[in-house]
Amino acid sequence: MLRVKGSLLGMLAAVGVLASGSASAADPSTTAAAAPAKAKTTAAAKPKAAKAGTADEVAILDTSKGRMVLEFWDKEAPKTVANFKSLARSGFYNGTGFHRIMKNFMIQGGDPKSKNPKASDLGTGGSGRPVPDEFNSHPHVKGVISMASSGPNTAESQFFIVHGNASFLDGKYTAFGHVIKGMDVIDAIANVPVGPNPTMRGEPSKPLEWVTLKTVTIVPRSVAMGTKVSEAAKANAAAKAAKAESAPAKQPESASAPASDKAAHEAHEAAEHAAEAHEHAAEAAKADSSK
């Protein structure tokens, strides 16, 4: 397993590997940290292939710390992107976790063995379906997602998302996309407490608070970014508008009320005056008859 040392001397001497398998990542702040790497183990069962989608698709990563949306670099890493989409569509990543976390460097996931957080060999699993390296000019800066590997053309399912500047990985790992929504989620994951990682020679990268990758869903960009209105919603809105236009105009409830109330009040007063006049007349008549 190749390792990347954090110091300039270490980077020149041995470029580390962010590997899937017994994956390891080097902390740039140290002098002997390993890069994201994958250990060589028995291949896992191959996930079912999924149909290819459109180029304007993104991935929604729902984690126990929140949601991230990834944009793919299809042109620069077509085979890597196709592999990731296929695994995602098959449900391969659902229920896995981030088994290796190094603040200010990267968070690593994609190991099927991480569906059991207590597994003793976390970081050593893969899909059993390697894809060729597709190194490109995209720099490893915060938010970039790249493939972990244990050597040339050994990337399978494990990936890492960069949390800090990791330019020493440029041209050595296949960057195939970046986070376009949910950068705060990367921060939240990177800041979970960690302890010594036994599969990484004791480096401080084993999460003490487990973060689950609940689901990875491939959808059109408009859906992920909340800009698409469903046909049902459009039809419902149109129906409401049509109903409002066809309904007779409703008169304001208070339009005739003041006049009606005034007339009723005047009629009531007139009746009272008439009653009083009648009573006075009756009393006068009674007085005259008694004389």
C-alpha positions as CSV (number, residue, x, y, z in Angstrom):
1,M,0.0,0.0,0.0
2,L,1.4,3.3,-1.0
3,R,1.4,6.2,1.5
4,V,1.7,9.9,1.2
5,K,3.7,11.8,3.7
6,G,2.7,15.2,4.8
7,S,6.0,16.9,4.7
8,L,7.6,18.2,1.5
9,L,10.4,15.6,1.9
10,G,7.8,12.9,2.4
11,M,5.8,13.9,-0.6
12,L,8.9,13.8,-2.8
13,A,10.1,10.5,-1.3
14,A,6.9,8.5,-1.4
15,V,3.5,9.7,-2.7
16,G,0.9,8.1,-0.6
17,V,-2.2,6.3,-1.8
18,L,-5.8,7.0,-0.8
19,A,-6.7,3.4,-1.1
20,S,-9.9,1.3,-1.1
21,G,-9.3,-1.7,1.0
22,S,-7.1,-0.9,3.9
23,A,-7.4,2.6,2.8
24,S,-5.2,5.2,4.2
25,A,-4.8,9.0,3.9
26,A,-1.9,11.1,4.9
27,D,-2.4,14.1,7.1
28,P,-0.5,17.0,5.5
29,S,0.3,18.5,8.9
30,T,2.3,15.4,9.9
31,T,5.6,14.1,8.6
32,A,4.5,10.5,8.1
33,A,0.8,10.2,7.4
34,A,-0.6,7.8,4.8
35,A,-2.6,9.0,1.8
36,P,-6.1,7.6,1.0
37,A,-5.3,4.0,0.1
38,K,-7.0,0.6,-0.5
39,A,-5.8,-2.7,0.9
40,K,-5.7,-5.8,-1.2
41,T,-8.3,-8.3,0.0
42,T,-10.7,-10.8,-1.3
43,A,-13.0,-9.1,-3.8
44,A,-16.6,-8.4,-2.8
45,A,-19.6,-9.5,-4.9
46,K,-20.1,-7.3,-7.9
47,P,-23.0,-5.0,-7.8
48,K,-25.6,-5.1,-10.5
49,A,-25.0,-2.8,-13.4
50,A,-27.4,0.2,-13.8
51,K,-28.5,1.9,-17.0
52,A,-26.4,5.0,-17.9
53,G,-28.1,8.3,-17.5
54,T,-27.7,11.7,-18.9
55,A,-24.6,13.9,-18.6
56,D,-26.4,16.5,-16.5
57,E,-26.8,14.2,-13.5
58,V,-25.6,14.8,-10.0
59,A,-25.4,12.6,-6.9
60,I,-27.2,13.3,-3.7
61,L,-25.3,11.9,-0.7
62,D,-27.6,11.7,2.4
63,T,-25.6,11.2,5.5
64,S,-26.3,11.2,9.2
65,K,-24.8,14.7,9.3
66,G,-26.8,16.1,6.4
67,R,-27.0,16.2,2.6
68,M,-24.3,16.8,0.0
69,V,-24.8,17.2,-3.7
70,L,-22.0,16.2,-6.1
71,E,-21.4,17.4,-9.6
72,F,-19.4,15.0,-11.9
73,W,-16.6,15.7,-14.3
74,D,-17.7,13.3,-17.0
75,K,-15.4,14.5,-19.7
76,E,-12.2,14.2,-17.6
77,A,-13.0,10.9,-15.9
78,P,-15.8,9.2,-17.8
79,K,-15.1,5.6,-16.7
80,T,-14.7,6.6,-13.0
81,V,-18.0,8.6,-13.1
82,A,-19.8,5.7,-14.8
83,N,-18.5,3.3,-12.2
84,F,-19.6,5.5,-9.3
85,K,-23.1,6.0,-10.8
86,S,-23.4,2.3,-11.4
87,L,-22.5,1.5,-7.8
88,A,-24.8,4.2,-6.5
89,R,-27.8,3.0,-8.6
90,S,-27.3,-0.6,-7.4
91,G,-27.5,0.6,-3.7
92,F,-23.9,-0.4,-3.1
93,Y,-23.1,2.6,-1.0
94,N,-26.3,2.7,1.0
95,G,-25.7,2.1,4.7
96,T,-21.9,2.4,4.5
97,G,-19.9,4.9,6.6
98,F,-16.9,7.2,6.6
99,H,-14.3,4.9,8.1
100,R,-11.4,7.3,7.9
101,I,-11.5,10.9,8.8
102,M,-8.7,13.4,8.9
103,K,-9.7,17.0,9.6
104,N,-8.1,19.6,7.1
105,F,-7.2,16.7,4.8
106,M,-10.1,14.4,3.8
107,I,-13.0,12.1,4.7
108,Q,-12.9,8.6,3.2
109,G,-15.8,6.2,2.5
110,G,-17.1,3.7,0.1
111,D,-16.0,0.5,1.8
112,P,-18.8,-2.1,1.8
113,K,-17.3,-3.5,5.1
114,S,-18.2,-0.2,6.8
115,K,-21.8,-1.3,6.9
116,N,-20.6,-2.8,10.2
117,P,-18.9,0.0,12.1
118,K,-17.3,-2.5,14.4
119,A,-15.6,-4.5,11.7
120,S,-11.9,-5.1,12.5
121,D,-10.8,-4.7,8.9
122,L,-12.5,-1.4,8.0
123,G,-11.0,0.2,4.9
124,T,-10.1,-3.1,3.2
125,G,-13.2,-3.7,1.2
126,G,-14.1,-2.8,-2.4
127,S,-16.5,-3.7,-5.2
128,G,-14.2,-6.2,-6.9
129,R,-14.5,-4.2,-10.1
130,P,-11.4,-2.0,-10.6
131,V,-11.5,1.0,-13.0
132,P,-8.5,2.5,-14.8
133,D,-6.8,5.6,-13.5
134,E,-8.0,8.8,-15.1
135,F,-5.7,11.4,-13.7
136,N,-6.6,15.0,-14.8
137,S,-5.8,18.6,-14.2
138,H,-8.5,19.2,-11.5
139,P,-6.7,20.1,-8.3
140,H,-7.5,18.4,-5.0
141,V,-9.1,21.3,-3.1
142,K,-11.9,21.4,-0.6
143,G,-15.0,19.7,-1.8
144,V,-13.4,17.6,-4.5
145,I,-14.2,13.9,-4.6
146,S,-11.5,11.5,-5.8
147,M,-10.9,7.8,-5.9
148,A,-8.9,5.9,-3.3
149,S,-6.5,3.2,-4.6
150,S,-3.7,0.9,-3.5
151,G,-1.6,1.2,-6.7
152,P,-2.0,1.8,-10.4
153,N,-5.5,1.1,-11.8
154,T,-6.8,-0.4,-8.5
155,A,-9.6,2.0,-7.7
156,E,-12.9,0.3,-7.1
157,S,-15.5,1.8,-4.8
158,Q,-13.7,3.7,-2.1
159,F,-13.5,7.4,-2.4
160,F,-12.5,10.4,-0.4
161,I,-13.7,14.0,-0.3
162,V,-11.1,16.6,0.3
163,H,-11.5,18.8,3.4
164,G,-8.3,21.0,3.0
165,N,-5.8,21.8,0.3
166,A,-4.2,18.5,-0.8
167,S,-2.4,19.6,-3.9
168,F,0.3,16.9,-3.3
169,L,-2.3,14.4,-4.5
170,D,-2.8,16.1,-7.9
171,G,-2.1,13.8,-10.8
172,K,-1.8,10.8,-8.5
173,Y,-5.5,10.1,-7.8
174,T,-8.5,10.4,-10.0
175,A,-10.6,13.5,-9.2
176,F,-14.0,13.0,-10.7
177,G,-16.3,15.6,-9.2
178,H,-16.9,18.2,-6.5
179,V,-19.5,19.2,-3.9
180,I,-21.8,21.9,-5.1
181,K,-24.1,21.9,-2.2
182,G,-23.5,20.9,1.4
183,M,-20.0,22.1,2.1
184,D,-21.0,22.5,5.8
185,V,-21.7,18.8,5.9
186,I,-18.1,18.1,4.9
187,D,-17.1,20.3,7.9
188,A,-19.4,18.5,10.2
189,I,-18.0,15.1,9.3
190,A,-14.4,16.2,9.3
191,N,-14.9,17.6,12.9
192,V,-16.1,14.3,14.5
193,P,-13.7,13.1,17.2
194,V,-11.2,10.5,16.1
195,G,-8.8,8.1,17.7
196,P,-5.9,5.8,16.7
197,N,-6.7,3.8,13.6
198,P,-5.3,0.2,13.9
199,T,-5.5,-0.4,10.2
200,M,-3.5,2.7,9.5
201,R,-0.5,2.2,11.9
202,G,-2.3,4.1,14.6
203,E,-2.8,7.4,12.8
204,P,-5.5,9.5,14.4
205,S,-8.3,8.8,11.8
206,K,-10.7,6.3,13.3
207,P,-14.0,8.0,13.9
208,L,-15.2,7.8,17.5
209,E,-18.6,9.1,16.3
210,W,-19.9,7.0,13.4
211,V,-21.2,8.9,10.4
212,T,-23.4,6.9,8.1
213,L,-23.8,7.3,4.4
214,K,-27.6,6.5,4.3
215,T,-28.1,6.7,0.5
216,V,-26.4,7.8,-2.7
217,T,-29.0,8.8,-5.4
218,I,-28.3,9.8,-9.0
219,V,-30.8,12.4,-10.2
220,P,-31.0,15.2,-12.7
221,R,-29.4,18.4,-11.5
222,S,-32.7,20.3,-11.5
223,V,-34.2,17.9,-9.0
224,A,-31.2,18.0,-6.6
225,M,-31.0,21.8,-6.7
226,G,-34.8,22.2,-6.2
227,T,-35.4,24.0,-9.5
228,K,-37.7,21.4,-11.1
229,V,-41.5,21.7,-10.7
230,S,-43.3,18.4,-11.2
231,E,-45.9,18.0,-13.9
232,A,-48.5,17.2,-11.2
233,A,-47.7,20.4,-9.4
234,K,-48.0,22.4,-12.6
235,A,-51.3,20.8,-13.5
236,N,-52.6,21.5,-10.0
237,A,-51.6,25.1,-10.2
238,A,-53.2,25.5,-13.6
239,A,-56.5,23.9,-12.3
240,K,-56.6,26.3,-9.4
241,A,-56.0,29.3,-11.7
242,A,-58.8,28.2,-14.1
243,K,-61.2,27.7,-11.2
244,A,-60.5,31.1,-9.9
245,E,-61.1,32.7,-13.3
246,S,-64.4,30.9,-13.9
247,A,-65.9,31.5,-10.4
248,P,-68.3,34.5,-10.2
249,A,-67.0,37.6,-8.6
250,K,-67.7,37.6,-4.9
251,Q,-69.1,40.9,-3.5
252,P,-67.3,42.2,-0.5
253,E,-69.2,41.1,2.6
254,S,-69.2,44.6,4.0
255,A,-70.4,46.4,0.9
256,S,-74.2,46.5,1.6
257,A,-74.0,45.8,5.3
258,P,-73.7,49.4,6.6
259,A,-76.8,50.5,4.5
260,S,-78.9,47.6,5.7
261,D,-78.0,48.1,9.3
262,K,-78.8,51.8,9.1
263,A,-82.2,51.1,7.5
264,A,-83.1,48.5,10.1
265,H,-82.1,50.9,12.9
266,E,-84.2,53.7,11.5
267,A,-87.2,51.4,11.1
268,H,-86.8,50.3,14.7
269,E,-86.7,53.9,16.0
270,A,-89.8,54.8,13.9
271,A,-91.7,51.9,15.4
272,E,-90.8,53.0,18.9
273,H,-91.9,56.6,18.2
274,A,-95.2,55.4,16.8
275,A,-95.8,53.2,19.8
276,E,-95.1,56.2,22.1
277,A,-97.4,58.4,20.1
278,H,-100.2,55.8,20.3
279,E,-99.7,55.5,24.0
280,H,-99.9,59.2,24.5
281,A,-103.1,59.4,22.4
282,A,-104.7,56.7,24.4
283,E,-103.9,58.4,27.7
284,A,-105.3,61.7,26.3
285,A,-108.5,60.0,25.2
286,K,-108.9,58.4,28.6
287,A,-108.5,61.7,30.3
288,D,-111.1,63.4,28.2
289,S,-113.7,60.7,28.8
290,S,-113.3,61.0,32.5
291,K,-114.2,64.7,32.6
